[in-house]
């Protein structure tokens, strides 16, 4: 069963391909993802790698945690499950303004 790892401290220059290559030296990589900021389209400095087995994941943690990747020392550990978040309010609705009365027609 695949095991997901968190990789922190990534350089802004790190790509999914270079992340995959670094972990492929330790074992079989199922997937690799660098998390990108939607506003700046730049790396957020962390990513996730999914190793094929638990043993390969533990080996990757032991061999790559605290090592340098693209000029930065990275942190590698077991990824925690994502916690549920409250739904966001989307858009800018009339009710979200926080000022003014009701919807009064001025014409």
N, C-alpha and C positions, 0 to 999 in steps of 0.2 A: 504494500500500500504506500502511495506517495506521501511524502512528509514536507510540509511547507516551512520554509525558513525566512526569517526577517533579516535583511541586510541593511544596516544603518551606516551613516557617515560616508555615503557615496559622493564622489566628485561630480560636478555638473557635467563633466565630459564623459562619464560612464554611460554606455549604451546597453541596451538589452543584449546585444551580441557579445560585448566584452564581459558582461556579467555572466552570461551563459558559458563563455569560454573559460573563465576563471574557475567556475564550479565544475565544469566538465573534466577538469584535471583530477578531480577527487572521485567522481562517480557519474552516474547517468542523470542528466538534467531533464526533467519532464517539461518544465516551463521556467521562464525568467521574465520578470517585469520590473522596469524602473518606473516609479510613480512620478507623473508629470503634473505640474501646477497648471490648471486650466487658464488662469489669467495671464501668466507670463510665458507659458509653453516651455518652461524650464524644469529640470529635475527638482524634486523636493528634497533630494539627498538621501532617499531610502528606496528600497525595493524588496521584492520577494522572489525566492527561488524555490521551486518544488523539485525535490530529489526523488528518485524512483523508490528507494527503500529507507526504512528507519536507520539501518546500519550506515548507508551512504550519507544520510543527513547528519548523523552523529560524527562521522568522519570529517564532513565538511565543516562542522562547528569547531571541532578540535584543530583542524589544520588551517582554517582561514580566519577565525576570529582573532582580531588584533593584528592581522597582516595588512600590508599595503596593496591597494588596488587603485590604479590610475592616480598615484600620488597622494592618496588619502588612506589613513588607517581605518579599516572597517570593523564594524561589530556584527557578528553573526550569531543568532540564536534562534530557538524555536519560535515560530510565529504564534501569537495568541489569536484566538477567534475574535472576529470583529464584533464589538458590542453594539446592540441595537441603539439607534439614535432616534430622537423625536423627529417627526416629519417637519420639514421646513415650510414656511409660508412662501409661496412662489409669487413672483411679480410684484407690481405696485398697484394695489387695488385702492379704490376710493376709501374703503374702511381702514386701510393701513396708514393713512396720512397722519392721523392723530390731531387734526385741527379742523375747524369748521363745523358747521351744523350738519343737518341732513342734506339730502340732495334737493335743494330748492331751485326751481327754475326762475332765473332772473329776467327772462324775456317775456 
